[in-house]
Amino acid sequence: MNELTNKLLTQARAECFRLGVRPATTIAYDELDKFVELIVKECAGIATDLSKLYDRKDVGFDVGYSMGTARAAEHIRLHFGVEE
């Protein structure tokens, strides 16, 4: 589990205890890592798909927008340590 995933898990557990909620089941770390990976890939995919929303012929706008959404997707993956 990467450091950020562990930090978020710790925060989630603290919030559950604060609310007096105890999870009914447990999850293995490898399952949690895969779960986080899938969420991150889904978020990065949304950022990538944004470039497909605008079919503009203005090359400057189109290229800049596509580059921006691609960079956003890459930064999301890097932030959470998930490979493409």
N, C-alpha and C positions, 0 to 999 in steps of 0.2 A: 504494500500500500504506500503510495507516495505521501510526502509530508502534508500537502494541502488536503488530500482526502482524509488523512488521519485527523487533521485539525478540524475539518468540517464534521467528521463523525463525533469528535469530542464535544463540539458545540451542540450538535443535535442531541446527544445523550444528556448533556447538562440541561438543555431546554426540557427534555422529557421529565427529568427528575424535578425540575422547578415546577412543572405542571402537575406532578404527581402521577405521571403516566409511565407505565412499565410495558415495554414491548412484549407481546405474547409469544413471539418467536425470536430466534437468534439467526444471524446470517454470518456465514464464514467470510473471512477477509478476502479470499479469492473471488467469492460471489459479489462482494461489495465493490471490489476493484472493477469487475466486469460491468456491474450496474453503473458505476460512475463513468466508465469508458463509453458505454452506450449513450448515456445522457449527454456527455460532452460531444460525442460525434453527432448526435441529433441537433444540438445547439449550433455547432459549426456548420452542419448541413443547411440549417435555416439561413445562416448568414450567407452561405454560398448561393443558395437558391434566390436570394434577394436580387441578385444580378439578372435573373431571368424575368423579373417582373416588369421591367421597363424595356420595351423594344424601341429604342430611339435610334434615329439615324444620325444624331449629333455625335460624331465620333469622339470628340473631346469629353463630353459628358459620359458617354457609354464606357469608354476605356477607363476613365477615372473612377466611375461608380463600380465597375467590375473589379478593378484593382483594390478598391476600398473594402468591398465585401470579402474578397479573397484574403486580404490582410486581417480582417476581423476574424474570419474562420481560423486562420493560422494562429492568431494570438489566443483565441479560446483554447485551441488544442495545446499550445505551448504552456499556457497558464496552468492547465490541469495535468500536464505531462502525458498527454495522450498522442500516440502516433496516428498518422493519417490512415 
